[in-house]
C-alpha cells in the first residue's frame, strides 16, 4: 500500500483497459451477476455468455473481446451439462478451444478448502473470465448472512487480483414480496437472493426474466439493474 499525492496520482498512467463486454458492462478485474427466477434459462445464458466471450462474438448486441473463459458448473451433473453444450455447439457451429469447464458440486468458496481446490486450476489455466453457476451452491454458509457473503467476496477478490480475471456469477431471485392486495413488489437489483452485500459488491447487475416459452422459441427479457462503470 503506497499513498500518492495529487500530483503523483495525476502523473500515473494506468494500463490500457479494453472492455471484455462493451459499454462498461465488464472490464478486466470487474464483477457481473446474472440473476433471475428458477427456470429462467440463466444457465443457458451463462453458456452463451461464455461462448460469446471465448469467440469475441456479440453478446446481446454488445461487442466482446476474445478471452479465455472458465465455466464452473456446481449444479447440473456433468453428463447433462455436456448434452447442453453439444446442443449449443451444433446450433451455433461454434467450437472454440479457449473455453474450459469444471463440474464440482462440493466447491465452497467461503471456506479455505474450497479456495485450495480452485486455486491450482486458476494457476494452470490463467482464465481471463471465470463464470460461476450458481452462487448459492458455492457457499457453505447462509446466502443471507453478511459474514458468509463478505468471506466469499474477499476470497474471490483476492483470487481475481492474484490471477487477473473478471467474474460472472449466476444467481437466483429471492422469494417475491406480495402486497395485501396480491400484487408483487419489485425491488430491482434488491430482488437478488441473499444479503444486501451482494448487489453492493457487483459492478454490473443483470436481471433475466423469461417472457414466454414454446417448443420452438424462448423469449427472455434482460434488464440492467445496476451498472457501476457504464
Wavefront OBJ file of the C-alpha trace (Angstrom):
o trace
v 0.000 0.000 0.000
v 1.622 3.203 -1.181
v -0.130 6.565 -0.782
v 0.122 9.007 -3.685
v -0.244 12.750 -3.519
v -2.394 14.524 -6.078
v 0.494 15.237 -8.478
v 1.694 11.629 -8.360
v -1.796 10.288 -8.971
v -2.348 12.661 -11.886
v 1.015 11.675 -13.392
v 0.335 7.944 -13.079
v -0.697 6.285 -16.344
v -2.931 3.269 -15.820
v -2.600 0.290 -18.156
v -4.933 0.388 -21.151
v -8.203 -1.344 -20.294
v -10.105 -2.967 -23.158
v -13.699 -3.879 -22.224
v -14.451 -7.595 -22.244
v -18.099 -6.668 -22.857
v -18.614 -3.187 -24.299
v -20.488 -0.207 -22.858
v -18.863 -0.662 -19.449
v -20.635 -3.974 -18.771
v -17.480 -5.962 -18.000
v -13.869 -4.843 -17.706
v -10.838 -6.846 -16.643
v -11.000 -7.456 -12.897
v -14.649 -6.428 -12.505
v -17.641 -8.494 -11.446
v -21.021 -9.096 -13.068
v -24.024 -11.051 -11.851
v -26.800 -12.572 -13.968
v -29.795 -13.351 -11.786
v -33.364 -14.470 -12.267
v -36.085 -16.836 -11.161
v -35.858 -20.613 -11.210
v -36.024 -21.999 -14.784
v -35.477 -18.622 -16.425
v -32.720 -20.029 -18.675
v -29.912 -18.499 -16.616
v -27.569 -21.444 -17.096
v -28.105 -21.413 -20.861
v -27.417 -17.681 -20.868
v -24.250 -18.385 -18.853
v -23.121 -20.844 -21.539
v -23.963 -18.337 -24.262
v -22.062 -15.599 -22.430
v -19.011 -17.832 -22.102
v -19.026 -18.761 -25.791
v -19.538 -15.159 -26.900
v -16.505 -14.038 -24.898
v -14.422 -17.033 -25.968
v -15.098 -16.301 -29.645
v -15.259 -12.498 -29.478
v -18.857 -12.578 -30.751
v -21.565 -10.063 -29.941
v -23.361 -10.700 -26.652
v -26.970 -9.463 -26.651
v -25.925 -6.814 -29.161
v -22.829 -5.697 -27.242
v -19.289 -6.171 -28.535
v -16.942 -8.544 -26.730
v -13.191 -9.028 -26.765
v -11.958 -12.584 -27.261
v -10.753 -14.022 -23.959
v -10.007 -17.345 -22.272
v -13.052 -18.498 -20.255
v -13.559 -20.963 -17.407
v -17.126 -22.046 -16.554
v -17.528 -23.643 -13.117
v -20.796 -25.578 -13.007
v -21.881 -26.551 -9.492
v -25.460 -27.692 -10.018
v -26.032 -29.526 -13.310
v -24.420 -33.017 -13.443
v -21.575 -33.233 -15.940
v -23.348 -35.648 -18.299
v -26.411 -33.393 -18.560
v -24.272 -30.274 -18.845
v -22.351 -31.961 -21.675
v -25.655 -32.557 -23.506
v -26.458 -28.848 -23.297
v -23.031 -27.956 -24.644
v -23.361 -30.384 -27.557
v -26.720 -28.861 -28.496
v -25.330 -25.325 -28.208
v -22.218 -26.061 -30.266
v -24.228 -27.740 -33.031
v -26.775 -24.920 -33.112
v -24.192 -22.149 -33.420
v -21.478 -24.233 -35.165
v -19.103 -22.908 -32.516
v -16.211 -24.976 -31.138
v -13.695 -22.578 -29.506
v -10.547 -24.023 -27.969
v -10.200 -21.340 -25.285
v -13.230 -22.216 -23.144
v -12.923 -24.691 -20.270
v -15.400 -26.400 -17.975
v -15.319 -27.740 -14.424
v -18.085 -29.657 -12.674
v -17.558 -29.590 -8.914
v -20.766 -29.873 -6.825
v -18.975 -29.562 -3.468
v -16.889 -26.442 -4.110
v -17.411 -23.966 -1.241
v -15.614 -20.689 -1.841
v -16.363 -19.103 1.518
v -14.006 -21.681 3.055
v -10.271 -22.261 2.781
v -10.517 -25.812 1.451
v -12.649 -24.636 -1.463
v -10.138 -21.939 -2.293
v -7.344 -24.507 -2.133
v -9.243 -26.661 -4.628
v -9.873 -23.846 -7.114
v -6.554 -22.012 -6.995
v -4.439 -24.657 -8.798
v -6.983 -24.668 -11.649
v -6.700 -20.889 -11.977
v -2.913 -21.058 -11.828
v -2.828 -23.642 -14.627
v -5.457 -22.220 -16.995
v -4.938 -18.492 -16.326
v -8.507 -17.642 -17.431
v -9.477 -14.069 -18.235
v -13.108 -14.660 -17.240
v -14.496 -17.063 -14.625
v -18.214 -17.898 -14.768
v -19.617 -19.478 -11.585
v -23.064 -21.120 -11.729
v -24.896 -20.864 -9.331
v -23.904 -18.666 -6.379
v -25.796 -20.447 -3.585
v -24.000 -23.742 -4.298
v -20.597 -22.089 -3.772
v -21.441 -21.208 -0.160
v -21.249 -23.380 2.941
v -22.954 -20.659 4.988
v -26.301 -18.925 4.616
v -26.523 -16.772 1.480
v -28.421 -14.168 3.533
v -25.705 -13.946 6.178
v -23.435 -10.927 5.744
v -20.420 -12.740 7.216
v -20.753 -15.544 4.656
v -21.119 -13.018 1.844
v -18.115 -10.990 2.978
v -15.885 -14.068 3.266
v -16.823 -15.255 -0.218
v -16.337 -11.788 -1.677
v -12.945 -11.342 -0.022
v -11.808 -14.728 -1.315
v -12.928 -14.002 -4.885
v -11.414 -10.509 -4.801
v -8.100 -11.974 -3.659
v -8.068 -14.601 -6.406
v -9.170 -12.083 -9.027
v -6.352 -9.732 -8.058
v -3.777 -12.539 -7.985
v -4.764 -14.139 -11.309
v -6.244 -11.087 -13.057
v -9.642 -12.407 -14.096
v -13.144 -10.986 -14.316
v -16.003 -12.752 -12.564
v -19.509 -13.550 -13.799
v -21.814 -15.193 -11.261
v -25.234 -16.763 -11.853
v -27.776 -16.379 -9.046
v -31.457 -16.594 -8.171
v -34.072 -14.092 -7.102
v -35.423 -14.051 -3.572
v -38.963 -15.088 -2.713
v -41.340 -12.465 -4.082
v -42.830 -9.853 -1.761
v -46.623 -9.726 -2.071
v -48.852 -6.787 -1.110
v -52.084 -7.363 0.872
v -53.933 -6.864 -2.410
v -51.961 -9.681 -4.082
v -49.615 -7.514 -6.115
v -45.893 -8.196 -6.440
v -43.384 -5.682 -5.083
v -40.372 -5.445 -7.392
v -37.205 -4.011 -5.829
v -34.965 -4.169 -8.895
v -31.414 -5.240 -8.011
v -32.566 -5.940 -4.449
v -34.613 -8.870 -5.772
v -31.333 -10.794 -5.786
v -31.462 -13.617 -3.247
v -29.411 -13.124 -0.101
v -27.662 -10.412 1.870
v -27.675 -6.795 0.684
v -23.894 -7.216 0.438
v -24.382 -8.993 -2.877
v -25.749 -6.191 -5.123
v -23.372 -3.746 -3.443
v -20.374 -5.890 -4.453
v -21.052 -6.368 -8.146
v -20.094 -3.804 -10.779
v -22.852 -4.895 -13.175
v -26.171 -6.416 -12.101
v -28.136 -8.005 -14.945
v -31.581 -9.492 -14.459
v -33.036 -12.278 -16.610
v -36.790 -12.776 -16.944
v -38.440 -15.458 -19.046
v -41.236 -13.821 -21.019
v -42.535 -16.867 -22.881
v -41.528 -20.405 -23.825
v -42.688 -22.805 -26.520
v -41.130 -25.863 -28.190
v -39.837 -23.567 -30.946
v -38.780 -20.456 -29.064
v -37.901 -18.965 -25.708
v -38.191 -15.199 -25.171
v -36.138 -13.564 -22.428
v -36.159 -10.010 -21.100
v -32.769 -8.683 -19.993
v -32.604 -5.628 -17.747
v -29.509 -3.845 -16.464
v -30.389 -3.089 -12.847
v -27.078 -1.543 -11.770
v -24.074 -0.514 -13.891
v -21.160 0.981 -11.973
v -18.913 1.636 -14.986
v -21.415 2.253 -17.780
l 1 2 3 4 5 6 7 8 9 10 11 12 13 14 15 16 17 18 19 20 21 22 23 24 25 26 27 28 29 30 31 32 33 34 35 36 37 38 39 40 41 42 43 44 45 46 47 48 49 50 51 52 53 54 55 56 57 58 59 60 61 62 63 64 65 66 67 68 69 70 71 72 73 74 75 76 77 78 79 80 81 82 83 84 85 86 87 88 89 90 91 92 93 94 95 96 97 98 99 100 101 102 103 104 105 106 107 108 109 110 111 112 113 114 115 116 117 118 119 120 121 122 123 124 125 126 127 128 129 130 131 132 133 134 135 136 137 138 139 140 141 142 143 144 145 146 147 148 149 150 151 152 153 154 155 156 157 158 159 160 161 162 163 164 165 166 167 168 169 170 171 172 173 174 175 176 177 178 179 180 181 182 183 184 185 186 187 188 189 190 191 192 193 194 195 196 197 198 199 200 201 202 203 204 205 206 207 208 209 210 211 212 213 214 215 216 217 218 219 220 221 222 223 224 225 226 227 228 229 230
